Amino acid sequence: MRISRALAITKRIFRGLRHDRRTVALIVLAPILAMTLFGIAFSGEVEDADIVIVNLDTGPLAQHIVDNLEEDTTVRITYEENEPDAIKRIENGKAWAVIVFADDFSQSVTSGKARIGLRADKSNVSVSSAIVVALKDAMMKTISDLGGDVPVAIDDTPVYGENAEFIDFFVPGIMAFAVFMLTTILTLLSFVGERTRGTLERLKASPMKESEVVAGYAIAFGLIGMVQASLLLIVGTVGFDITIVGNPFLAYLIVTLLALVSVSLGILLSAAAKREAQAIQFLPLIILPTFLLSGIFWPLEAIPNFIRWASYLIPPTYGVEAMRSVIVRGWGIGDIWMELVILFGFALVFLTLSVKSLQISKG
């Protein structure tokens, strides 16, 4: 294989992009839009969840808890005099939870039999869980304010991810997902377009080898993947203040390998598509497994065991883990070499199959 021929393919792809403004817009704007929308949607926390307080306590303790609860921005408090009227607010969709303090609440605390009634709308688990956490925090703060000792204290000293927020965990996954999805789709559509325009047939008739064609595409879209990763990092750091603990250039290496996998997969899938309309049918096969099973939004440990094995057949799974380890944990190449080797293995297998598919179609 002559690298000069592969680079000629790369140059031709970039020359074609100069006259294809829609594709350039997709390359540049799609990752920015994806990072912005996902970042806005997932960087926030539950705020101003409406709850109703029914305080029947004749002592001061319940009111102290309520006062501390009012300082928490998670909830927005209104009051009712009895539990049935408060429950109606939940039934009418005007509140997420009702917190009830019995008339003997302060007295029963000393006997260890105190109970706080919580009636919640759990149709949204995130909101209901946030309310429970806010109530527990208010209770712990009340105990501390009154000079009591909390029976158990957690020494929360992180090994990695100190001061990290959900967006710091989320960005590496979105970067891997966006690069994998967009590069695969762009390569698939571009390669099918070459076939429908007859350009691919002319390349096959030339002295150029199939491996050189595949290498040219891999170089071109690998560079495009790095550009997209740069845009994602810029939006993440400037727009959402994410912290990059590790080496950004190592993150680029991971993205380059993932883009290489994506290019080879796109070329491989193009063998089964004769025109662009057929290529579009592959999108669910690319997007859904990657979106749901690669650990972007929730850890692999949260995926049921009977389907978790499929996660390890999806290249972005390793890209997400490696990116997260570099950006959040600050790991170096010695810590993520296994993920890099696996990604390189995926790329090698897909590239080999892509070359074979072109040789078969030529034959």
N, C-alpha and C positions, 0 to 999 in steps of 0.2 A: 504494500500500500504506500502510495506517495502522499506525504503530508501536503505538498503543494497543490495537488488536485483537490484534497479535502478542503483546504483553505479557499480554493476557487469557488467551491460550492457555498462556503460560508459567506464570501464576499457577494456572491450573486443573491443570496437570501437577503442580505442587508440592503443591497441596491434595490431589490424589489420592495422592501419595506418603505423606502423613501417615497414611493408612489402609491402606497396603500395606507392612507391616513386612518382608516377605520381600525386596521390591525394595530397600528402604532398607538392609537388611542386606547385600545383594549390592553395593550402591554403596559402602558403608563398609568392609565386611570383606574383600571380594574383593581390592582392591588391597593391603591390609595383609597378607593371607595370601600373595598372590603375591610381594610384595617380601620377606617374611620367608623363605619357602621357597626362592626363587631365591637370595637373599642368603646363606643358610646353605649351600646346595649349591655355590655358585660362589665364595665368598669364601675358602675354605680352600686350602691347598696340600698336595701329597703329603707325608705323614709316615709314619715307621716302616715303610717298605717293606722287607720281609725280603730280605736278600741273603746269599750265602755266600762267604766268603773262603777261597781255597786258596793259602796262602803257602809256596812251596817255596824262596824266595830265601834264599841263604846269607849275603847282605849285609844292611846296615841300611836300605837305601832303601825297600824294599817296606813294611817295618813302619812307617816314618815316614809313608808315604802312608795306610796303614790307620789309624794313630792320628789323622790329620787327618780321615779319612773318618768315624771314630766320633763326632767332634764335630758332624757334620751331622745334624740331626734328620730329614732326608729318608729316611735308611736305618736299618735295625736289623740288626746284623751277627751272624752265627754263623760257626763255622769247621768246615772239613772237612780231612782230610789228603790227599785225592786228588780229582781232577776227576770221575771217574765217580760217586762217592758224592754229590758236590755236585750234579751234574746230576740225580740221582734226586730231590733235594728240589724242583727245578723241576717235574719230571714228576709228582710227587705233589701239586703245588699248594701246597707249603710255602715256596717262595721265588720271587722275581721274577727274580733274576739270580745268576750265579756269576762272581766275579772271580778270575782265576788269575794268580799271579806265578811265572814260571819260576825254576829254581834259579840261573840265571846272570843274573837281572834286574839286580842292582846293577852287575855287571861290564859288561853290555852297554850300560848307559846311556852310559858314556864313549865307546863306539864309535858311538853314534848309532843302534844297531839294537835298542834295547829295545822290547819289546812287552808290553802287558798284555792278557791274554785275557779277553774279556767275552762270556759266554753268557747271553742274556736271554730272558725270556718277553715277547714284544712283542705279545701279544694285547691289552694295554692300552697304547696309545702314550703316554699321559700319564705313567704310572708308569715305563715304560722310559726315556722321555726325561729324567724327573727324576733317575733313577739315573745316567744318563750325565753330566748336568750336575754332580751331586754328586761324581762321580769326577774330572771335569776340574778342579773347584774344589780338590779335595784335592791333585791333582798340582801345580797352580799354587802352592798354599800351601806345599807341600813344597819346591819350587824356591826360593821366597822365604825359607823358614826356613833353608835351607842356604846362603844367601848368593848364590844364583845369580841371573842376570838373565833375566827373561822376554823372549824375543825380540821380541814384539809386545805393546804395551799399547794399550787402547782408551780414548780420552778421552771418557767418557760424560757429556756436558753437555747435558741436555735443553733444548729450546726451549719445549715445553709439557709438562705432566704431571709436573713434578718431584715425587717421592715418591708419585706416583699408583700405586694397586694395581689389580688386575683388577676389583674391585668398583666402583671409580670409573668405569671404562670401561663396566661392565655396567649400572649403575643407570639411566643415561639411556635405554638400550635397553628396559629393563623398564618404565620409566615410559611411554614412547611405545607400547609393545606393549599394556600393560594398559589405558591410556586408549582406544586405538583399538579394541581387542577388546571391552571392556566397554561402551563407549558405543555402538558399532555394534549389539551384541546387544540392549542395553536399548532402544534406539530401534526396532530392528526388531520386537522382541516387543511393545513398547508400542503401536506404530502398527498392528500386526496386531490387537492386542487392541481398539484403537479401532474397527477395521473389524468384528470379530466381534460386538462389543457394540452396533453400530449408531450409535455416537457420531460416527464419521467421516461417515456419511451425513447426520446432522443438521447437522453443520458445513457440509457441501456445500450443503445446502438453505438455509442462512442467508446473509446478505449478505457474510459473510466470504470473502475471496479465498483461493485456494490458496496464494499466496505468503505470506500472513499466517499461515496454518496452519504452513507450513514454517518461517517465521521464528520463530514461537513455540516450536516444538520445538528449533530450533537454539540459541536463547537458553537455554532450560531445560537442555538436555543439555550445552551448552557450559559452563555454571556447574557442573554436576555433574562434568564432566571436570576443572575446576580444583580442585574439592574433592578428587577422587581424586589429582590430582597433588600437592596439599598433603600428603595422607596418605603418599604414596610418599616425598616428600622428607623428611618427619619420621622415618619408619621408617629411611630410608637414612642420614640424618645422626646420629640418636640411636642406632639399633641397630647400624649398621655403620660409623659414623665416616667417611662419605664427605666429600670436600672439594669445596665449590662455589666455584669460582674466579670465575665470572662473576656476572651480575646475576640473582637468582632471579626477579624480575618478568619478565625477558625469557624465562625458561624457561616461566613461566605463559602468556605470549603464544603461544609455540610450541604448548603443550598446548591452548590455546583454539582455535587454528587447526586442530589435528589433531582435536579434539573436534567442531569444526564440519564437517570432512570426514566424520567418522564418523557424525554425525547425518544428514547428507544422503545418505550411502551407505545407512544403515539404512532411511531412508524410501524410497529408490529400490528397494532389494531387497524391501521390503514389498509393492510393487506386484505381485510375482510369487507372493506367499504369501497364501492365503485364511484360514489359521488358524495357530495357534502351532506345531503339529506340522510344518507345511510350512516354517515359518521356521527351525526347528532344523536343517533340512537344509542351510541356507546356512553353518552354522558351519565345516565343513571348508574351504569356499571363502574364509572370512575368516581363519581361524587359521593354516592350514598355509603359505600363501604368505608371510604376515607373519612367522611364526615362523622360516621357513627362508631367506628371500631378502632381508630388509630390513636386514641388517647388525647384528642384535641381539647375536648370539653370536660371530660371526666376521666379519672385514671383507669388503666386497664383492669385494676383490681375490682372496679365497680361493674365490669362487664360480666355477665353470667358465664360460668365455667364452660357450659356446653357450646358456647360460640366464641369464647375468648381465643381459642386456638387460631381462628381466622384472622385475628389482629396481627399475628406474627407473619402472615403471608402478604401483608400490605406494606409496601416500602415506606410510606410516611410515618408509620409507627416508629421506625428507627430514627427517621429524621427529626420527628417531634421530640423524642427522648434525648437525642444528642443536642439539639438546639436548646432545649430546656436546661440541660446540664451545663452548657457553656454560658448561657445568658443569666440564669438564676443562680446556679451553684458555683460558677466560675471554674469549672473543670477544664483541664487541658487535654491535648490530644492523647496523652497516655491513659486518660480515664475513659475516653469514648472510642478507643480504637476498634472495639468490637462492632459498634454501630456503623463505623465508617467502612469496615471490612464487609459487613453485610450489605450495605448500600452499594458498595463497589461490586459485590457479587450479583446483586439484582441487575445493575447496569450491564455487567458483562454478559449475563444470561440473555437479557432482553436485546442487547446489541447483536449478539450472535444469532439469535432467532430472527431479528430484523434483517440481517444480511442474508440469512437462509431464505427468508420469505421473498426477498427481491430476486435471489438466484432462481428460486422455483418459478416465480412469475415470468422471469426472462426465458427460462427453459420452455 
